[in-house]
Amino acid sequence: MNYKIRVQTNASLMTLITVESKWLAANLDNPNVVILDTRGQMLYRFGHIKNALSLGMEMVVTVAPNGANLVIEGAQAEKVFGSYGIDDSKKVVVYGEQDDPAAARVAWSIMYHGHPDVALLDTGFSVWKHLGLPVTRDAAQAKPAQFTSKPKPEIRIDAEAIKAKAGDPSFVVVDARTRQEHMQARIPNSVLHDWEQGVGANGSAFLSPEELKKEFESKGITPDKEVVCYCHSGVRASHKYMQFRLAGYEKVRLYDGSIIDWAMRRNPIR
């Protein structure tokens, strides 16, 4: 398929892609593209991108005994993603609203399970609609496929691994929450960078790669460092993860358990 993308590649990781609205509008009927709407069933029923399927964030999260919102594992992932027609031959495009990071959490979950071609739409649905691009209330029907989970542990991290890296100058833990949340309780020595600081203007899902890199470097977070993103429950941190990948950072991991998991494990809070 020929399409215009912004892309960074690392042989040991997967490719992160943001796909333009113009490209998606031209590929709505492409049988090799699966479009996922993450806004929830109610909003989906009132209108969605043509041929999109509704996949809410709750479908990709499992709640641990300590309350942490973790990514679904093996068999469950295969059942969910396969039921949406996703296999390695499909390009997956995920969208939501600009002010909601849920789409990033869904996209990261599919990436974590090894899908090689996942994209986030570069605008929110409201902008898509405002541009007069195809919208419908007709529910699309998925054609089930064989999805095989191939977990990528290099893009995920847990509390023990974070503690083991404490004090390492090449390791940076980034808090994607608000300043108020950060001041109330945070992982020791974490660097604050609210996820909304990486959202673009005029409906764009992200700042440009150059703008993002400048933002991160102003905080001392350089591309040579290993970066971990966390928030309250791993949703805003998923968007921050995507921001780093878009900026060309190769060693980025999501702490999907985030502060809920960290605190419930009785780890130090600052």
C-alpha positions in Angstrom: 0.0 0.0 0.0 1.2 3.5 -0.8 0.4 6.1 1.9 2.0 9.2 3.4 3.1 8.6 7.0 5.4 9.9 9.6 7.6 7.1 10.7 10.5 6.0 12.8 11.9 2.5 12.6 13.9 0.4 15.0 14.8 -3.2 14.1 14.2 -4.4 17.6 10.9 -2.6 18.0 7.8 -1.9 15.8 7.2 1.0 13.6 5.1 3.8 15.0 2.9 5.4 12.4 0.5 8.4 12.4 -1.7 8.3 9.4 -3.2 11.4 7.7 -6.9 11.9 7.4 -6.6 12.3 3.7 -5.0 8.9 3.4 -7.6 7.2 5.5 -10.4 8.9 3.6 -9.0 7.4 0.4 -8.8 3.9 2.0 -12.1 3.5 3.9 -13.1 0.6 1.7 -9.7 -1.0 1.6 -10.1 -4.6 2.8 -6.6 -4.6 4.2 -7.4 -1.8 6.6 -9.1 -2.2 10.0 -10.4 1.0 11.5 -11.0 1.1 15.3 -13.2 3.7 17.0 -12.3 4.0 20.7 -14.9 6.5 21.9 -17.4 4.0 23.3 -20.6 2.5 22.0 -22.9 5.5 22.6 -20.8 8.0 20.6 -20.2 5.4 18.0 -23.9 4.9 17.4 -24.4 8.7 16.9 -21.8 8.7 14.1 -18.4 7.3 13.3 -15.9 7.1 10.4 -17.2 4.9 7.6 -16.4 1.2 8.1 -15.0 1.8 11.6 -15.5 -0.8 14.3 -16.2 0.2 17.9 -13.5 -1.1 20.3 -13.6 0.6 23.7 -10.5 0.8 25.9 -12.2 -1.6 28.4 -11.7 -4.4 25.9 -7.9 -4.1 26.1 -7.6 -3.8 29.9 -7.7 -6.3 32.7 -8.0 -5.1 36.3 -5.4 -6.7 38.5 -6.2 -7.7 42.1 -4.5 -4.5 43.4 -6.7 -2.4 41.1 -4.1 -1.7 38.4 -5.3 -1.5 34.8 -3.0 -3.9 32.9 -2.9 -5.0 29.3 -4.8 -8.1 28.5 -2.7 -11.2 28.0 -2.2 -13.9 25.3 -5.4 -15.9 24.8 -7.7 -13.0 25.6 -5.8 -10.7 23.2 -6.0 -13.2 20.4 -9.8 -13.6 21.0 -10.5 -9.8 21.1 -8.3 -8.7 18.2 -9.1 -11.7 16.1 -12.8 -11.0 16.4 -12.1 -7.5 14.9 -10.5 -9.0 11.8 -7.0 -8.2 12.8 -4.1 -10.3 11.6 -0.6 -9.5 10.4 -1.9 -8.8 6.8 -4.0 -5.9 8.0 -3.1 -2.3 8.7 -4.9 -1.1 11.9 -5.9 2.6 12.2 -7.1 3.7 15.6 -8.9 6.9 16.4 -10.8 8.7 19.1 -11.0 12.4 20.1 -8.1 14.7 20.4 -8.7 15.3 24.2 -9.0 11.6 25.0 -5.8 9.5 25.2 -7.8 6.2 25.0 -7.0 5.6 21.4 -3.3 5.6 22.3 -3.9 2.9 25.0 -5.7 0.7 22.5 -3.0 1.2 19.8 -0.2 0.4 22.3 -2.0 -2.7 23.4 -2.1 -4.0 19.8 1.5 -3.1 19.4 2.5 -4.9 22.6 0.9 -8.0 21.3 3.2 -7.9 18.3 1.1 -6.4 15.5 3.5 -4.9 12.9 1.4 -2.2 11.4 -0.7 0.0 13.8 -1.4 3.6 13.2 -3.0 6.5 15.1 -5.1 8.9 13.1 -3.5 12.3 13.2 -6.8 14.1 14.1 -9.7 13.5 16.4 -13.1 12.4 15.2 -14.6 15.9 15.6 -12.0 17.4 13.2 -12.7 14.5 10.8 -16.4 15.4 10.8 -15.7 19.1 10.5 -13.6 18.5 7.4 -16.7 16.9 5.8 -15.0 13.4 5.6 -17.3 10.3 5.4 -19.3 9.7 8.6 -22.1 7.2 9.1 -24.3 5.7 11.7 -24.3 2.3 10.1 -22.5 -0.3 12.2 -19.7 -2.1 10.4 -19.4 -5.8 10.6 -16.0 -7.4 11.3 -14.7 -10.4 9.5 -13.0 -12.6 12.1 -9.3 -13.4 11.5 -6.5 -15.3 13.2 -4.6 -13.0 15.5 -1.5 -14.4 17.1 -0.1 -12.8 20.2 3.6 -12.2 20.1 4.3 -10.0 23.2 6.9 -7.3 23.0 8.3 -7.0 26.5 10.7 -4.3 25.4 7.9 -1.8 25.2 6.5 -2.6 28.7 7.9 -2.4 32.2 6.9 -3.3 35.8 7.6 -1.9 39.2 10.5 -4.2 40.0 12.3 -3.3 36.9 11.8 0.4 37.6 13.2 0.0 41.1 16.2 -1.9 39.8 17.1 1.1 37.5 16.8 3.7 40.3 19.8 6.0 40.2 20.8 5.1 36.7 21.4 8.4 34.9 20.5 6.8 31.5 17.1 5.9 32.8 14.3 8.5 33.0 10.8 8.0 34.4 8.3 10.4 33.0 5.0 11.4 34.7 2.3 12.1 32.1 -0.2 13.5 34.7 -1.0 17.0 35.7 1.3 19.1 37.9 -1.2 18.9 40.8 -1.2 15.1 40.6 2.6 15.0 40.3 3.0 17.2 43.4 0.6 15.1 45.5 2.2 11.7 44.8 4.7 10.5 42.3 7.4 7.9 41.6 10.6 9.2 43.2 12.8 11.3 40.8 10.2 11.1 38.0 10.1 14.0 35.5 6.8 15.7 34.9 5.6 16.2 31.3 1.8 16.4 31.1 0.5 14.3 28.2 -1.5 17.4 26.9 1.8 19.2 26.4 2.4 16.9 23.4 -1.0 17.4 21.8 -1.0 19.5 18.7 -3.1 22.6 17.8 -6.1 22.9 15.6 -7.2 19.3 16.2 -3.9 17.6 15.6 -3.3 14.5 17.7 0.4 15.4 18.2 2.9 18.1 18.0 5.3 17.6 15.2 8.3 15.2 15.8 10.6 18.2 15.9 8.5 20.1 18.4 8.2 17.0 20.6 11.9 16.4 20.6 12.6 20.0 21.5 10.0 19.7 24.4 11.6 16.6 25.8 15.2 17.8 25.5 14.2 21.0 27.4 13.5 18.6 30.3 16.8 16.8 29.9 15.2 13.8 28.3 17.5 13.0 25.3 17.1 10.3 22.7 20.0 8.3 24.1 18.1 7.6 27.4 15.8 4.8 28.3 12.4 6.3 28.9 9.5 5.0 31.0 6.0 6.6 30.9 3.5 6.4 33.6 0.3 8.2 34.8 -2.6 7.1 37.1 -3.8 4.0 35.2 -1.6 3.9 32.1 -3.9 5.7 29.7 -2.3 9.2 29.5 1.0 7.5 29.7 0.2 5.5 26.5 -0.2 8.8 24.6 3.1 10.0 26.1 4.7 6.8 24.9 3.5 7.5 21.4 4.8 11.0 21.6 8.3 9.8 22.4 8.2 7.2 19.6 7.0 9.9 17.1 9.9 12.1 18.3 12.3 9.4 17.3 13.1 7.9 20.8 13.8 4.2 20.4 14.1 3.0 24.0 10.6 3.8 25.4 8.5 1.6 27.7 5.0 1.9 29.2 4.4 1.2 32.9 0.8 0.2 32.3 0.3 -0.4 36.0 1.3 3.2 36.7 0.8 4.9 40.1 -2.0 2.6 41.1 0.2 -0.4 40.9 3.2 1.4 42.3 1.4 2.6 45.4 -0.5 -0.6 46.0 2.9 -2.4 46.1 3.9 -0.1 49.0 6.7 1.4 46.9 8.1 4.8 47.9 5.9 7.8 47.0 7.3 11.4 46.8 
